[in-house]
Amino acid sequence: PVNALLGKAFGALGDPFLIILNINGFVFLGMSKGFGSAVPAEQAARAAAYMALERFSTVSEAVFWMVFGTGLVLFSVALRREGFPRWLGIFGRITVAVGVLGVIGATIAFELGILLGLAGLLLAIWAIAMGIALYRRKPPQ
């Protein structure tokens, strides 16, 4: 199945961007330590570095949802063809739609960035549901 193979490839291409995004969270925490007691020049330097890293994180998140999302949509189509429950593929596509809307929405209004958190939660739920579906699936005879 070409869709499954392409889905896996796009998913694998998107994963490094998610890893970068998560590593940046730890960098942000490290940068914040001692900010209040730093001299003004150091505060300005940290603020500039923070802004650059924040922009990089925003781009990483957008690339992740576009690339990984493409893979998840292709994989969701392949699931149906392989006899998995229809709702599992639909749920995967909804997850991608929420993630992409979150990326686009966050650029329009900061508050719409909450959709990205929701998409992350939906992705975790989809992964658990996929694991259960694989576990319950009967092996081919």
Residue pairs with C-beta under 8 A, 6 or more apart in sequence:
1 78
1 81
1 82
3 74
3 75
3 77
3 78
3 81
4 74
4 75
4 78
4 82
6 71
6 74
7 71
7 72
7 73
7 74
7 75
7 76
7 77
7 78
8 71
8 75
9 71
10 67
10 68
10 70
10 71
10 72
10 74
11 68
11 71
11 72
11 75
12 71
13 67
13 68
13 71
14 63
14 64
14 65
14 66
14 67
14 68
14 69
14 70
14 71
15 68
17 60
17 61
17 63
17 64
17 67
17 68
18 60
18 64
18 68
20 56
20 57
20 60
21 57
21 60
21 61
21 64
24 53
24 56
24 57
24 60
27 53
28 50
28 53
28 54
31 46
31 49
31 50
31 53
35 43
35 46
38 46
58 106
61 103
61 116
62 103
65 96
65 99
65 100
65 102
65 103
65 116
65 119
66 100
66 103
69 96
69 99
69 100
72 92
72 93
72 95
72 96
72 126
73 92
73 93
73 96
75 92
76 88
76 89
76 90
76 92
76 93
77 89
79 88
79 89
79 92
80 86
80 89
84 133
84 137
85 133
88 126
88 129
88 130
88 133
91 122
91 125
91 126
91 129
92 126
94 122
95 119
95 122
95 123
95 126
96 119
98 115
98 118
98 119
98 122
99 115
99 116
99 119
99 120
99 122
99 123
101 112
101 115
102 112
102 113
102 114
102 115
102 116
102 117
102 118
102 119
103 116
105 112
105 113
105 115
106 112
106 113
106 115
106 116
